[in-house]
Amino acid sequence: MKKLYFILALLLLLSSCSKRKDNLKSSAVVSDSIGYYLAAYNKKDLLEDEKIKQLDKALILIQKSQNSLRIRELNYDLISKYFEVNSWKNYKIASAVLYKKAIEANDEIGLTKSFRSFGNYYYQNKQFDSAFYFYSRSEEIYFKLKDYDGYSTILLKKGVIQFNSSDLLGADLSLLKAFGAVKKTKDFRKKYTILIQLGLNSNQLKQYGKAIDYFNQALTIVKENNLNDNYEEAVCLSNIGLVHQNLKDHKKAILFFQQSLKYKNLKEDFAIAYSNIIDNLAYSKFKINSFDNLPNLFFESFEIRKYLNDKSAMVTSCIHISEYYNKFDEKEKAIEFANLALKIAKSTKNASDILFSLRQASLVDDKLAAKYSDDYLRITDSLQVAERDSKDRFARIQLGTQEIIEENSDLENRNRTLLYIFVITFILVALLFVVRAQRARTRELLFKQNQQKANEEIFNLMMSQQSIIDESRAKEKKRLAQDLHDGVLGRMFGLRLNLDSLNSSTDPDAQRKRLELLNELKTIEQDIREISHDLNREKLVLINNFVSIVHNLLEEQKSLHAAKVEYQIETKIDWDKIGNAIKINLYRILQEGLQNINKYANSGLIKVDISGDSENVYLRIEDDGIGFDVNKKSKGIGMQNMISRTNDCHGIIDISSKKGQGTKIIITVPTETKQLTTEQA
């Protein structure tokens, strides 16, 4: 019998070894196949489409393969090659595969590579918040692993994002940390890149002395390590010239720009740098009234930038050309290039470029100077708010990332502690198995600890629930106050005006009209009762018959008030796809707008237009009344309610009015579908 057991055990062992060998062979075959496709990618005579096909075949094999260190290394190699051919869709898929495999294998190196890849993907797609988040996740792991090469690279990328988002102080901090890390490596080219970015950042901060010092350090690295194959020295000299230009020392700036142009083939090999240098050179010459080869240099730079489709640089060229012509009182050409700069800037939607274009247009176009100045001030305010939000957003992302890392660290410590407890408990139980009393007391202690933890969780849940209830109660009070003010009070105001007119009327029909108005008062009484007993009924009515409700409101306005009403409701709007809250708020905003016109505007004509497209719904209310000063007039509760309801819908309200010229209110509200998409993104 024992001999039989021994034979069975031996067969099982041999079977197990055989399967393990088969798995190893299978894994090796898959690795070789993936390596073959990745090697095929490197063939020089292969077209880009064929290269991508080879990479896609490798991706399919990696997705189906077993999880191993070799497979994860090949996976990251595949991601790098997708990066080279700008195949961003599959780049993201490959990054997700690496992330999943790294999580399964508890591979910190693979995990940080996947975070870095996700950051690159979102950076390329200009989703800078997401890019910053994933770079921050990989930053901490690189630091933990003391991988200073990866750590400095990530900090450099974060610094560039912050610089482009005008978070200059945050960029300075990230770049200084990156420079401290790269000192521990021998990557002189990266050290040069970080110093250049630090110089640009200091230049934007108007710390010109520091900027020149950083550029000189970069220049020293280029000369000492022979890094000038990509015209790094020309870039350093050009940037130093730019700082002197900002210091208004244009003669010194010209010397540096001219030095940077001495490199052969700069125009052919590095066209964007060449165009920047000659534009800056021309501008400094212009500033000291040295017009040699002007405006030819401006136009040469503009044509290169136009060929490269560098629209932001094209805006700068147009502004410089406009300044040049304005200097010589050639107003038509100055206005022409100022308007071209503004047109290009608007196509890029770059707020800084638009501001520079508006400022130049206001200087050369006397007729439209006031309009351009108003637009300039408005965009400046919006840009300041956006920059402040961007800084706060990056700080929140950094803080949130740090909290996640700390939570993971705490979880690891707890798991480690639990493991130690388990091992010690196991040893004690093995040694003291016969001591039943001790075992029972240990179980009782663990039970009490779990019970205490459960009690704490229940208490926290109760406190959280109470907070939600309080918040809901406050919101309901606010909504009820708005409904009473916007609905019932508006109608009662209309009834009061009509009753006032009937008091002085001798018309035989006056009594009949009084009875009608009394019936209306009964209706209002019923509405108040319905608000008190069933707050949700109004929502259902609006949702199911929104257009009819709005139509009735406008017809009632026509019959009860002297002002003529013209309105249009676009029929192609699919109201079923628009959120319930949006319908209710639009109705209340319209009701409040009509009430304000009746009270204050003394208007003869009211125009209402409701339209929409695939992304937004638009409500336009216009009257020809007495108007008011938007900046000085104190806003009552009605106007506050309109603004509040627009904000609740994540919309935009634009109120324009002047005394004697009527009032125009435009509400733009994104549809429910768009809002959900934005949140998910």
Disulfide bonds with the S-S distance in Angstrom:
none
